[in-house]
Amino acid sequence: MGSTVQTEPQSVQNVRLVPTLSTTTTIQLEWDALFTDLETGGSPVLNYKISINLGLTITSWSQVAVIDANS
């Protein structure tokens, strides 16, 4: 019996801040969803994880939200 090799999805590109929907305590982001097999690695995208770099080091990333791909 064989196995299927999965390919890691690409990173989301073209992330944009929506200034008119952002405040001093929240930000609204938009991005181009991953659709093609090349972008998704051949698997459905279930969610997008939003992380912020706190600027302490290049690896200082903290996850701040998980967004359902259907929202």
C-alpha positions as a Markdown table, in Angstrom:
| # | Residue | x | y | z |
|---|---|---|---|---|
| 1 | Met | 0.0 | 0.0 | 0.0 |
| 2 | Gly | 1.4 | 3.4 | -1.0 |
| 3 | Ser | 1.3 | 6.8 | 0.7 |
| 4 | Thr | 0.5 | 10.3 | -0.5 |
| 5 | Val | 3.2 | 12.9 | -0.1 |
| 6 | Gln | 1.8 | 16.2 | 1.0 |
| 7 | Thr | 3.3 | 19.5 | 0.0 |
| 8 | Glu | 3.4 | 22.4 | 2.5 |
| 9 | Pro | 1.1 | 25.2 | 1.5 |
| 10 | Gln | 2.5 | 28.6 | 0.5 |
| 11 | Ser | 2.5 | 31.6 | 2.8 |
| 12 | Val | -0.3 | 34.0 | 2.3 |
| 13 | Gln | 0.8 | 37.0 | 0.1 |
| 14 | Asn | -0.6 | 40.5 | -0.3 |
| 15 | Val | -1.7 | 41.1 | 3.3 |
| 16 | Arg | -3.3 | 44.5 | 3.6 |
| 17 | Leu | -4.3 | 46.6 | 6.6 |
| 18 | Val | -7.8 | 48.2 | 6.3 |
| 19 | Pro | -7.3 | 51.6 | 8.0 |
| 20 | Thr | -11.0 | 52.5 | 7.9 |
| 21 | Leu | -11.9 | 49.4 | 9.9 |
| 22 | Ser | -9.0 | 49.6 | 12.3 |
| 23 | Thr | -8.8 | 51.4 | 15.7 |
| 24 | Thr | -6.2 | 52.0 | 18.4 |
| 25 | Thr | -7.0 | 48.6 | 19.9 |
| 26 | Thr | -7.9 | 46.4 | 16.8 |
| 27 | Ile | -6.8 | 46.0 | 13.3 |
| 28 | Gln | -8.6 | 44.7 | 10.3 |
| 29 | Leu | -6.6 | 42.7 | 7.7 |
| 30 | Glu | -7.4 | 41.4 | 4.2 |
| 31 | Trp | -5.4 | 38.9 | 2.2 |
| 32 | Asp | -5.7 | 36.9 | -1.0 |
| 33 | Ala | -6.9 | 33.4 | 0.0 |
| 34 | Leu | -5.0 | 30.3 | -1.1 |
| 35 | Phe | -7.0 | 28.4 | -3.8 |
| 36 | Thr | -4.9 | 26.5 | -6.3 |
| 37 | Asp | -3.3 | 23.1 | -5.6 |
| 38 | Leu | 0.1 | 24.8 | -6.0 |
| 39 | Glu | -0.8 | 27.4 | -3.3 |
| 40 | Thr | -2.6 | 24.9 | -0.9 |
| 41 | Gly | -0.2 | 22.0 | -1.3 |
| 42 | Gly | -3.1 | 19.9 | -2.7 |
| 43 | Ser | -5.0 | 20.0 | 0.6 |
| 44 | Pro | -8.0 | 22.2 | 1.7 |
| 45 | Val | -7.1 | 25.2 | 3.8 |
| 46 | Leu | -9.0 | 24.9 | 7.1 |
| 47 | Asn | -7.8 | 28.1 | 8.8 |
| 48 | Tyr | -5.3 | 30.9 | 8.8 |
| 49 | Lys | -3.1 | 31.6 | 11.8 |
| 50 | Ile | -2.3 | 35.3 | 12.4 |
| 51 | Ser | 1.0 | 36.0 | 14.2 |
| 52 | Ile | 2.8 | 39.2 | 15.2 |
| 53 | Asn | 6.5 | 39.8 | 15.5 |
| 54 | Leu | 7.1 | 41.7 | 18.7 |
| 55 | Gly | 10.3 | 43.1 | 17.4 |
| 56 | Leu | 12.6 | 41.6 | 20.0 |
| 57 | Thr | 14.3 | 39.2 | 17.6 |
| 58 | Ile | 13.6 | 38.0 | 14.1 |
| 59 | Thr | 12.1 | 34.9 | 15.6 |
| 60 | Ser | 9.9 | 36.7 | 18.2 |
| 61 | Trp | 6.5 | 35.7 | 16.8 |
| 62 | Ser | 3.3 | 35.2 | 18.8 |
| 63 | Gln | 0.1 | 33.8 | 17.5 |
| 64 | Val | -2.8 | 36.3 | 18.1 |
| 65 | Ala | -5.7 | 34.7 | 16.2 |
| 66 | Val | -6.9 | 31.7 | 14.2 |
| 67 | Ile | -9.4 | 32.5 | 11.4 |
| 68 | Asp | -11.6 | 29.9 | 9.9 |
| 69 | Ala | -11.0 | 29.7 | 6.1 |
| 70 | Asn | -14.7 | 29.9 | 5.4 |
| 71 | Ser | -15.2 | 33.2 | 7.3 |
